[in-house]
């Protein structure tokens, strides 16, 4: 049977070849064919691809000059970040300063064989292709860190085979030209991580409030997890926690953390709020002033793209002290007003009626003000408060516009007099007077209390802020000369050369007043205010460095005599409340109040700090409140700030410098104002510009006379310095010429 079956199908068997069935030619054919298919064809394909695409590849050397947009930072003088400016939040950081935790997390999540491959990972590509083909969708990534870097730096996001080819070739090219460390540093600083943050340092700062060098393992996994899809994860916390835990698991599989650590960290809450807003500027009026300067001088790109570092002059600790004193006093004044004002008072903006209930809601105007402090010797601005709320009003009241200065302008009148031969003991008549104006009108300035002291010395007239006496002095010196001195010392606004100028009727800027007052402790040297010490670019190159801009505008002796007279204002005059508040350092200054109490001023100085405060509503027609003079509304802010700023641990005790050989100290009789003798009942130790001191002694028998020169030695009340409303006796400040 078996033979029959074999015989049946024998005719179907193939004919056997001659010999033993082996063909060397056929084997050779298949070997050559395999070589062509397996080697030559791929090589030709690679050659064609290389020839076609290589000329189009970007030059990796561009990496050396790549200038990604960086964060510009403004630092205070005491090292606090006041503000950041950037189209992107980015802080370029060397890889050596990045925590190993971040590097381990990113390598685990993105490219665990980064230090082994040469730009592309063939195994990962094959594995990804297998998964994609099996699932029918793109579910597996295969890009190395180098490929991701090329994608970010050079190539578009289009999903084409040609892009992938160019990406791989560029990665190979980069790997040939740069070390792994250099490539990793670029990657760590370039990748987007959500919320406008580029790079691990910016992300660490934004999400955790710390440097990338301080990030722990959990935080590192959080940052690495964001790389895959930052926008998606920052909008879905549950999804992101799963991604973070996946990164932690990868770190454990790569032996960067152990299993107990993995379990513990995976159970931890996220601990960050993706809805947080960027931190607001500190000292916003000061920062805005710097921002405008940089844009004006260097252009917008310098601020938002170049990553410059601006070292400012502001002292953040002092700024906080000033802000607290400023807001506390203004809030106190507002509470006081709410207790005494009626519905028809101008401090109400208007009445708002509820359309349903019919009830009225009172809306108050906000009491405003400004404050500025600087170092007299350098011009460095230490404190700047341009208003109460920067978000509501960006108008900087320290440097923009101007307000009437009231009696705080009087030192310029007395400076002009002292510099032209007058002395502190020369006398004026503090009596009613009438002055003709252009157009035939008459002006009769009055004192605040409507009382007059008769004959009074310059020192006493300034200390007690006597209007009638000061206008007489301005008339003798000449308004044009007063304007000249004010300009020389720093006042930049328009000044009307009329007699009313003596009472501060022209608008001035607070920053100008502080600059001008600084001339006194500087012994006649004007120093321009500055808010910047130096500006440094991303490479550490200094692109701007400030040195004090100084100019001698006043004789040192005149400046010192004026300093002495302004000390009397604080020690025995209208500024005396500063002493009652506990400020005991050597200091000079002057109060100022305008008509109807619309503005209150105090500007003063020590050898170390010059400071000015202005309080008032933006609406000139609204008074601060009856009796709210410079001594009551502005001086308390100044005194509280200066007391804390001059704490012994901050500033040592320092007295004003005496210009040797330029001033003379002599004892004078308080009544005759001549050189004192042993018969004089009251003697003052007075200072004079050398050569202007009295030459004659108090006459014998002078004090036995019944008639005495009128001299009121009482201390003025704090509100006696104000410029009163003259109720028709004084015409408008700009009507005609005196």
C-alpha positions, 0 to 999 in steps of 0.5 A: 500500500505504501509503495502504491501511494508513493508511486501515485504521487511520484510524478508530482515531486520536483525534479532533482538537480544534478549533483547534490542539490547545492548551487553556489551561484544561487547562494552568492546571488542571495548574499549580494542581494541581501548586502544591497538591500541591507547596506547599500540601499540604506546607505544610498537613502541616507546619502540622499537624505543627508545631501538633501537636508544637511544644507538646510540644517541650522548651524549648531554654533548659533547655540553659543550666541543664543539669547533667550528672553530673560527676566530683568530684576530690580534689587533694593540696596539691601538685596530684596527683589523689588520687581521682575520684568519679562515677556518670559520668566527666565533665570539663566542658571549654570547646570552646576548650580541646579539641584541633582534632584531636578537633573535626576527627575528630568533624566528619568522622565525624558531621557534616562540614557542621555549620557550614553547615546549620541543624539538619537536613541535607536532603541527608543525609536524602535520601541515607540514605533512598535507601540504606535503600530500595535495601538494604531495611535501615537502613544509613545515618545522617543525624542532625546533631550538633544532632539527636544532642544533642537525642536525648541531652538531651531525647528517648528512644531509641524508634525511631518516626517521631514521635520523629524528627519531634520530634528534627528540630523541636527541632534547628531550635529549638536552632539558632535560639537558640544559636550553633554553638560553644555547640552543639558544646561541649555535644556534646563534653561530653555524648556517651557514649564507653565505660567510663563516660566522658562527653565527650571530656575524660574519655575522653582522661584515661581512655584516654590519660592526657592532657587533650583539648587534648593529643590527637594525630590518631590518638587523636582518630580513636579517640575519634571512632570510639567515638561510633557504638557505644561498648559494641560497639567497646570489646568488639571491638578488631578491629572498632574498629580498622576503625572508627578507620581509617574515621574517619581516611579521612574526615579525609583526605577532608575534608583534615584529614590528608594521604594519607601520614599516613592510611597511616601512622596506619592501620597503627598499633596501637590502643595502649589497653587497654579492659580496664584498671581505674580507677586506685585511690585514692592515700592511700586511708584519707585519701580515704575520710575525705573521702568520708564527710565530703562524704556526711555534710555535703552528701549523696551527690549532691554527691559523685557528680553535682555535679562538685565539686573538693576541695582537700585538705591531704595532701602526696602526696610526704610520703605516699609517703615515709611509706608506704615507711618504714611498710611497710619497717619492718613487713615487717622486723618480720614477717620477724624474727618468722618467723625466731624464732617456733614453730608454736604461737606466737600470731602464727599465725592458725591451722594449715590442713591440705591435705586431699590432701597432709596438709601444714600451711600456716602463715597469719600474722596481719598486723602492722598500724599507723597513722601521721599527720602534721600541721602544728602551726600549721594542723592540716592533715593531711599524711600519713594511713596507716590500715593496710597494705592498704585493699582488705583492711581499710578500718578506719582505725586513725588515727581509728577505735577506739583503742589503749592508748598506754603511756608516750606518755601520760605527757606529760599527767601532767607537763603537769598538774604543770608547769602547777600549779607543779612545775618540771623540777628538782623531784624524785620518788622512783623507788622501789617503792610500793604503792597501795590500790585500791577493794575493798581490793586493792593495786597495785605498779607496777614499772619495766621493768628492775625497777631504781629510781633513787631521787631523780630530777628530773621532766626525767630521769623523763620522759626515761627513762620511769620508771613508779614516779616517774610514778605518784607524780607522778600521785598527787600531781597527781591522776588527775582533773586529768590527765584534764582536761588530756588532754581540753583538749589533744585526747584525745576517748576515755574516760579512766579517772581512775585512777593506772594512767592514768599508764602509758597504760592507757586507749585513745586515738586516734592522731589525738588524740595527734598533735593533743594533742602539737601543743599543745606547739610551738604554745605552748599553742594547740590546733588541730583537725586538718583534711583539707580546704582548700576545696571548689569547685563546677563553676562555680568558687564556693567552697562551703567554705573552712577556716581553722584552728580554734584554742583556747588550752588551755595556758599558753605557758610550760607548753607551752614547758617541756614542749617542752624536757623532751620534747626531752630524751627525743630528745636523751638519753632513750628517743627517742635512736635518732632521733639515731642514725638521722640526724635532727638537727632540734630535736624533742621526742617520747615513746615508748610500749609497752604490756603484753606488747609488744602496742602500740608508739608514738612521737609527736613534733614539730618546729616544722613537723610533728607526727607519730605512729606506732602499731604492733600487731596488731589482735588485742590478745592478739598481741604484736609480739615480745619487746623490740619497744618503741616505741623499736624498732618505732615510732620508726624509722618516725617518724625515717626519715619526719621525716628525709626530710620535713625535708630542707633543700630542703623545710623550712628549719631552725627552732627552737621559739619561746620565749614572751618574758617568760614563761619564765626560763633559769637555771643550776642545780646538777645535784646540788642543783637550786639556783642554780649557783655556781662551786663546782658541778662540773656545771651545767645551763642549765634553763628554768622558768615565770617565777616558779618558778625557784630563788631560793637558791644551792647551799649552800657546802660542799655538794659536799664532803659524802660523801652525795649525792642519788641521781641516775643520769646514764646514758642509758637503753636504748631499751627502758626506756620500756615498760610491763611486765607486772606478772604479778599485781602490778597488777590489770586497768586498770578494776577499782575506783578508786584 
